[in-house]
């Protein structure tokens, strides 16, 4: 399959997703179709990625005069790709059957459809970048046939695993129930929490059942958390440093009927001196009335506001954290956030690192008051 063919397939998929989401339907079945449309699209994209990479492997084998041993190794890599492709196609077939069985149509939401199309485009860019890295003349000229096969096989494995992980996490999120939504749920990933991280976060809240949650940085996660807080009777306070971001979250809360569940506050960033460093941190006025925080979610300020932007969270709020409070830091797949976690653990002896390796969330629990 050529790059133009792959792009055409992706465009058709994007139009298909938009058509499903723009079709009219009842509010009760909208969420189910919306979620299944996402899953089908993501899964189909995984198949496209595998097919493009499969085609590249076959072309390399045809054009090379490599030894029989290299031919055999390359054949094994193609067989592995074929097997992964078959598994994803099997999952898609099962989900298509489930979608047909529902025989319902989703409510029109242009803004939502645009969001899903953006995700399709983003995955297309990832696919094209992977293809360019493998096929770039300067790189291919330096690689032997065997090295090229290994690199493409590794890339194929990472991409297919990521697609399957996102699909499985989304399926678990909706299968858990407890989200009686009167509007489509916001998409995951990008600047928002990805599906595995969101699944992990909601599991932590259910298992620890805190009385009060403070979220630094509102958005997609706020909607999901608010649904769970309404179910469990938990107080939720969410901060954002810009009014336009807060208003976007506030609009989502209104659509879902959650205005009375989440206390959304605008807290402009101010200069803060801490340990000889200067940070841009949330206004202290927005936090003055808060105490006994049982569950702290740190997804802000954004990285662009300065180095180690989220480091002040624990030092500033330490005295407001309750006994056995849980601290959750997003984006610990980045080196900067790993450094922040390590700094907290070294400076605050009461913190214990838990739930490692489950998602991109870093989870700490306070144990100094036991």
N, C-alpha and C positions, 0 to 999 in steps of 0.2 A: 504493500500500500504506500503510495507517494505522500509527500507532505500535503499537497493540494487535496488528495482524496481524504486524508485524515481530517483536514480542516473542514471539508464539505460535510463529513459525517458528524463532526462536532456541531456545526451550524444547524444541521437537521435535528440533532438532539436538543439544542437550545430552544429551537422553535417548538419542538414537541413538549418540552417542559412548560414553556410559556402558555401553550394552548391548553394544557391540562389545568393550569392554575387560573387561567382567565375564563374557563367554562363555568357557567352558573351552577349552584347547588345549594343544599341546605347547610346551615351552620353546624349541625350535629355531625355531618360526615366530612366537612371541609378539612379538618385536621388530619384525618386518616389518609385521604387522597393526597394532601400536600406532602405528608411525610413519605408516602410510597413513591410519589413523583421524584422526590429528592433521591431516594435510595436507588430507584431504577436508573436515574441519570448518572449518579456517581458510579454505580456498577458498570453501566455501559461505557463510561469513560475509561474505567480500568481495562475493559476488553480492548478498547481502541489503542490504549498505550501498549498493551501486550502485543497486539497485531502489528503495530508499527515497528516495535523492536524486533519481533519475529521476522518481519520482512527484511530488516537491516541485517540480521544474522544470516539469513538465506542468501542475500546478495553478496555478503562478505565471502561466504563459502564458494559461491559460483565464480567469483572474480579472482580467487586466490589459487596459487599453485602450491598450497601448503602440503605437508606430508600427510600420509594416511592417518598417523596418530593424531595430528591436529584436527583432521576432518572428523575423527571419531569423537574427540572432546567437544568440538563445536556441535556435533549432532546431539550429544547428551544435553548440552545447554538448551538447544531448540526443544528437545523433549520436555525439559523442565518447564520452559515457557508455555508449551502446549498444555501441559498438565494444569498449570495455574490458570490459564485461560479457560480451560474446560470447567474448573471449579467455579469460577466467577459466573460463567454462562449458566451453569446449573442453578446458582443462587438467583440469577435474573429470571430464569424460567419459572422458578417457584414463586417469586414475587409478582411476576406478570399474571400468573394464575390467580393469585390472591386479589390483585387489583380488579381483574375481570369479574370475580365473584361478588365484589361489593356493588357493582353496577350503579355507582353514584357519580355525581359530578361536583366539582369544587366551586366555591364562591369566588367571583372575580376580584382579584387584588393586584392591580397593575404594579404597585410599588413592590409587592412581594415577588411577583414574577421577575421584575428587573433584578432583584437581589439574587435569585437563583441563576439567572442568565449570567450575571457577573461571576458567579462561582464556576460555571461552565467555562467561561473565557479564561479564568485564572488557571484552571486545570489544563486548558489547551496550551497556554503559555508554558507551563511546566513540561508538557510533553514535547513541545517544539525545542525548548532549551536542551532537554536531554538528548534529542535527536541531533541537534547542532554540535553538542559536545562530542558525540561519537563519530559524526560524519565529517567534522571539520578537517580539511585537507592537511593542515599542519600537524594535527594530532594523529590521524590515521597513518600518515607517512612515517611516524616514529614508532608506531605500535606493530607488533607482530600479530598474525592472525589469532594466535592463542591469547595474547594479552587483550585484544579487542573483544574477543568472545567472553573472557572473564569479566571485563568492565561492564559490558552490556548486560550480562547475566546478573551482576550485582545490582545494577540500576533497575532492572526489571523486577527483581525481588523486592527492593525497597518500595517501588511505586505500587506494586500489586498488594503488598502487605498493608500499606497505608490506606489504600482504597477499601480493602476488606475491613480494616479496623474501624474506619469511620462509619461504614455501613452497619457493622455489628453493634457499635455503640449507639447509633441512632435508633436501631431496632429495639435495643434494651430500654432506651429512654422512653419511648412510646409504649412499650410493652408493660412497663412498671405501673402505668395508670396514675391516677391521682391528679392529672392535669385536665380539668374540664374547661377547655379553652373556647371562648366565643369568637376568637380571631386566630389566624394562622400563627404558629409559633415562629419566633425570629430565627434566622439561619445561624448556624454555628461556624466557627473557623474564622480565618482572616485575623482582624484585630480582636475579635471576640474569642471567648473560650472555644476550643475545638470540642467535638463530640465526646471523645474519651475523657477529657478534663472535666467537662460538665457532668458526665455520668459519675465520675469520682467525687466531685464536689457535692452533688445531691445525696450520694450514699453517705458521705461524712455527716451531713446535716441530719439525715434520718437516724443514723446510728447514735449520734451524740445528743440530739434533741436539745440544742441550746435555747436559752430564754431570749437572748438578744444577739442579733447579728449586725456587725458593722461592715459595710462593703465600701472599699476605697476604689472608686472608678466604676460608674454605672454603665449599663448597656444591655446586651443580649442576656447575660447571666442574671440581671436583675429581674427580668420577666419570669424566667424559670424558677429562680429562688422564691419570688413572691408567691407563685402558685403553691409551692411546698409550704411556705410560711402560713398561708391561709389555711391549709389543711391541718397543720400541726399547732397552730396558735402561737407562732413565734413572732417577736418584734423584729422588724427589719429597718435599718437606717442605711441609706446609700448616699455617698458623696460624689460630686463631680466638680471639676475646677472651672468649667466653662458652661455658661448658660445655654448655648446652642446644643451641647451634648446632653445636658440635663433635660432640655425640652424634648429632645428626640426620645429619651427614655420615658419621660412623663407621658408623651403621646402614646407610646406602647402600653404603658400601664392603664391608661384610660380605655384603650381598645379592648383590653382584657378584663376590665372591671376590677382593677387591683389598686386604684388610687388610695384606698383606705388601708391597704396592707403595707405598702412601702412608704417610708418617710424619706422622700428624695430632697436633698439639700445641695445648694450651690455653695462651694467653699473655694474662693479664689486662692491662687497660690501666692505665698508670701516668703520672703527671705528668712531662712532659719539657720542660725549658727549652732553647729553640733560637732563636738570633738575636733575643733579646728577646721572644719569644713563648712561650706555654705551650700545649703540646699534650697530648692523651691518646694515649699510644703503647704498643705492645706491650712487655711485660716483657722486659728485656734478658737475663734468664736463659734464656728460650726460644730465644734466638739465639746464645748464647755459644759453642756448639760448631760453629757454621756458618762456613765460609769457602769461597772460590772458587765463588761463586754465578754460574752461567752465564746463568740466565734468571730474572728477577724479575717476578712478576705481582702487581700492586697493585690489589686489589679491596676493601680495608679499611684502616683502620676505617671504619664507616659515617659518612655525612655528618652524621648527627644528633649525633655525639660532639663536634663543634666545627668552627669555620671552618677551612678548608684542612686537614681532618683527615688527609689522606694525604701532605701535604708532607714530613714527616720521613723518608719511606722512603729516598730517595736520599741525603740528608745522613748519616743514621744508618748506612746499609749501604754507603756508597761504598767504604770500604776492604775490604769483604768481597766486592765484585764482581770477577769475574775479568776478564782482558784480553778485550776485544771482547764483554763481557756485553750482553745484551738486557734492556731495561726496558720493561714493558708496563703502561700505566695505563688502567683501564676508566673508562667514563662521561665521555669527553672531549666529549660533546655538551653537557655542562653548563659554564657559565661558570667556576665555581670550579675545575674540573679543568683547563680551558684555562689559567687563571692559574698553576696549579701547574706544568704543563708548561713554560710560559714562564720561570718562576722557576728551574727546574732548568737549562734551556738557558743562561740568563744566568750562573748561578753555577758551572756545571761545563762548562768549555770542551771537555772530551773527549766530550761527548754530541752525537750527530747525530740529527735527527728523520727517521724513515723511514716508508714505507708510509702516507702521509697520504691521507685520504679513502676508504679501503677499508671501514672500519667505525667504530664508536664507540670503538675502541681507539687510544690514543696510543702509538706505538712509538719508542723511543730506543735507540741502539746506542752503546756506549763505543768511542772511537777514540783516546784519549790515549796508549795504550801501544803503538801500532803501530810 
